[in-house]
Amino acid sequence: MNRSFEDLQQLIPRLSKARVLVIGDIIVDHFLWGTVSRISPEAPVPVVNVQREDLLLGGSANVLRNIVSLGGQGALCGLIGADPMGRKVVDLVTSLGASTEGLVVGQRPTTVKTRVVAQGQQVVRFDREQTGIPAQQSLDALLAYLKQHVHTFDAVVVSDYAKGMINEQLMTSLHHLLHRVRKKEGRQLPLIVDPKPSNIHCFVGATVITPNHLEAMQISGIRIEDDQSLLAAARQIRKDIGCSAVLITRGEAGMALLGSDDVLVTIPTMAREIYDVTGAGDTVAATLALGLAAACSMDDSAVLANHAAGVVVGKVGTASVSTGELITALGRFCFPDPGAR
């Protein structure tokens, strides 16, 4: 997987021609930024003086945000509530220049994760959500959108945050639609899945699945302690899911890719410093999907995804990576010495 800077750089313009559909749990990431100078007299907790507040696209919506920031074209299919946060999602997606046609207003509130951050450190997080399989009316609306639009894309990402949007009925219908595209148009849309172990049975037949280290252990039933057990876990997942590839994200240890050649390739982390892993999995799924949608190889797409993740973990909060940042990261890795070019 040794690729030159020029080889990798030449792949990036191809990403702008790719169209990716993101399906999954939509979340609003609410950040309260402040400082701490004292402990509360009421309880042994810090008093945060809030100085700034941000509302950002999170969950599957952050995958879309990363696709757009990398120059790709994307759309989002998921549930929002009939509430101010749902309207905020519509505004934020519109500001990306992406279609809001796949946003279905359901019968439950928009999921919101609120994080209080002081001096760059997260103090507390609290969630407002209602989980479970959506009402049949909502599912019917989601499936109607997929039936009409899925064939217009080059790849599909399923971003599962275990809120209920991703369920057996929806995934069975999606598999049928992808099969129809393959049969009717003679092309296979890559299906990239960022999974939760509780729904793993729904993802049989995916092109590639991207569990993190803990999820890989839970899915495979194998404790990962070394390269041998890592390979065994990846093989077990690939066998159980029937996917072409397994990409395990491993935090500071980088990534491990098991492809159709049955060779486990370990990819070291590209992060210079790790400040916050929030949303890093979204960046991996987005970049991997864009690469595959643009007809890049699985290996090259994984390398790009690893470099992109290395950028976002160096930022605090839910972050995305731009094309320029990705090119800079590639150049930094290939030419660590500023005078080497």
N, C-alpha and C positions, 0 to 999 in steps of 0.2 A: 504493500500500500504506500510505497515511497513515491510521492508525486512531487514534481517541481512546482515552484511558485507560479510559473507561467502556465503550466497545465491546469492548476486549480483556478487561477485567475480567469482563464478563458471560459471556465464553466459558468461564472457568475452572470454574465449578460444573458445567458440562456434562461435564467430563472424568471426574467421579466416576461417571457412568452408563455409561462406556465399558468394554468388556471386550476386552483385547488378549492374543493368544497370541504368545509369543516363542519362536522356534526358533533354535538355534545352538550355538556352542561355549561350554561352561560352563568358567569359569576361577575359581580361588580366588586373590584378590589378597592376598598375605602381605606385610605391612609390618613392618619393624624400625626403630623410631624411636630415635635416640640423639644423642649429641654427639661432637665430635672435638676433642681438645686436643693431640694429638701425632701424629707420623708413626712408623710401625713401624720398629724397628731391623733387621727382617728383610728388608724390601723398601720401596721408595718409595711406600707406600700409607698412607692415614689409618687410624688405629685408632679404631673406633667403639665407644663405650660405650653399649650398648643399654639403653634405659630403659623402652621399651614395645613391645608386639607386638600387631598386629591381623590378623585374618583376615576378609576382606570378599568379598562376591559380586562377581565380575568377568566380563568378556566378556558373553555374552548374559544372564547372570544379573544383571549390573548394569543392563541395560535393564529387566528386571523390577523391580529395586529402585527405579529412577526412576519407573516407571509407578505403583507403589504409593505412593511418597512424594508424588506429585502427586494422589493421591486416587483413581486409577483402579483397576480390577480387572484382574488379570493371572494368567497361568499360564506355566510354563516347560517346554519340551520339549527335552531334550538328554541327553548321556551323562555319567555320573560313574563313578568307579572303586569297586571293592569295597575301600575303604581309609578311613583316618580322615578324609582331606580330603573324600572323597565323603559321608561321614556328616555332616561339617560343613556341606556344601552343603545337605543335607536339613534340618538344624537351622535354618540361616539363612533358607531359603525358608519353612519353617514359621513362623518368627518374624515374617515379613512378612504372615502370614495367607493365603498363596497355596497352591494345591494342589501336592503333590509327585508326583501321579500320572504326570506326563509325564517324570519323572526315571528314566532307564533305566540300570541298573548294567551297564556294559560289561566287556570283557575287557582293558582297559588302565587305567592309573592316572589319577586326576583330574589335570587340568592345573593347575599351581601356578606363579604368577609371584611371586618374592620380591624386594622392593625394600628396600634399605637407605637410610634417609633420615637425614641429620644436618644440624642447623641449617636445616631446611626445604629442603635440597637433596638430590636423589637421588645417592648415591655409586656404587651399582652395582645391577644387576638380574641375577638368574639365574633361568632357567626349568627346570622339570621337566615334561616332556611326552612323549607318544608320539603322533605325528600319522599321518595316512593315513585312508582310508575305513574306517569301522568294520566289524566282522564282520557277516555277513549276519543272524545271529541278533539282533544289536543293532538293525540297520536295520529288521528285521521288527517288533520291539517298538515302535520309534519310529513306524513307519507305522501300526501298529494303533492307537496312541494318537491320531494325527492323524485317522485315519478316523472314530473314534468321537466326537471332541471338536471338530474345527475349526469345525463349523457353529454352535457355541454362542458364538462370539466375533464381535466387530464389526470387527476388523482383525487382521492377522498381520504380525509383524516377523520378518525373517530377519537374524540377526546373525552375519556370517561372519568368523571370525578365522583362517581357513585351517588349521584343525587336522584337518579331514576330516569333521566332522559334516555340513557342507553339501556335498552332492555331487549328481551328475546324477540318480541314482536317486531320492533323496529329493525333489529339486525337481520332477522330472517328476510324481511321485505327488502332491505338494502342488498343483501346477497343476491336475491332474485333479480333486482334491477341491474346489478353489475354483470350478472350472467347474461342478461338480455342485451346489454351493450356489447359484450364480447361476441355474442351470437349474431347480432344484427349488423354491427359495424366492423367486426373483425379486429377489435382492439381491446386490450385488457387494461382497465383502470387500476393502478396500484392502490391498495387499501392499507393505509398506515394506521396502526392502532396504538394509542397511549392508554394502557389498560388499568383496570382495577381488578384484583384477583377474584372478587365476588362474582364478576360477570364473565370470567374467562371462557366459559362454554359458548358464549355468544360470538366469539371471535375466530372460530374455526374457519380456516381458508384464507385468512388475512395474508397480505403480501409480506408484511414485516410488523413485528410487535415490539414495543419499546418499554419494557418494564424497568423500574429502577432496581437497585441491588436487593432491597427488602422484598419488593414485589416478586422478583425472580425466585427468591427462596420460597415464598408462599405459594406461588403457582406451581413450581416444580416439586416441592416437598423435599428439596435438597439443601442442606446448609452449606453455603458458599464460604470456604475458608482459604482456598488456594486456587491456582489455575486449573488443577484437575477437577475440582468440584465445580468450578465456574463452567468448564466445558460440559460436564455432566448435566448441570442445570439447564444450560442453553439447549443441549440436545433433547432433554426431556420436554422442554417447552415446545420446541419445534415439532417433535413427534406428536405431542398431545393436540397442538393447535393445527398442525398440518400447514404451517406457514413456510414461506420461502426463506425467511431470515429472522433472526432474533438479535436485537440490539439492546444490550443491557447497559444502562447508565449507572455509573459507580461513583459519582461525586468526585472526590479528590483523586480517585484511582483512574478516572477517565471513563472509557467505554470498552465494551467487548462485543464484537460482531461475529455471529456464526451464520455463514451463508450457505448456499446450496452445495458448495464444494466441501462442506463439513470441516473446514479449517477455522479455528477460533482465532480471530485477529484482535489483539488488545491495542487500544488507542489511548496513549497517555493524555491526561488533561492538558488543555491549552490555556487554562486560567492562570494569569499572573498572580492574582490575589482573589480569594473568595470572600466576598462580603455578605452575600445573600443568595440562596439557591431558589428563592421564590420565582416560579415561572420558568425555570431552566428547562424542565421537561417539555413545556409548551414550545420553547425555541427549538429544541431538538426535533420534535414532531414536525414543526413548520418547515424547517430547513431540509430535513430528510424528504418530506413530501414534495417540496419544490424541486429538489434534485431529481427525484424519480419522475415527477411530472414532466421535467425538461429532458427526459431520456438520458440522464446521467446514470452511471453504474451505481449499484448498491454501495460498493466500497467508497467511491468518490462522494456520494451523497452523505455517507456516514462521517467522512472526514470533514466535510463542510459543516455538518451539524455539530460536530465536536468543537470546531473553532468558534462557531456562533455561540454555543453554550459557554465557552470560555470567556466571551465578551460579557454576557448578561450576568454571570455570577459575580462579576467585578462591579456591579451596580447594586445599589440598595433599593428594594422595592420591586414590584412587578415591572419587568423591563423588556425591551425588544432590542434587536440588533439591526443596524442599517447596512446597506451594501458597502458603504465606505468603511465602516468599522470592521466588517468581515474581511475586506481586502487588506486593511491595515494589520489585522490579526494574522492573516496568512503570511504577509510579508515579514512580520516580526518573528514568526516561527521559522520561515525558510532562511531569513537573514538576521539572526540574533545579534550579530555585530553590525552596528550602523554603517561601518565602513566597508562591509562585505559586498555591497552592490556596486 
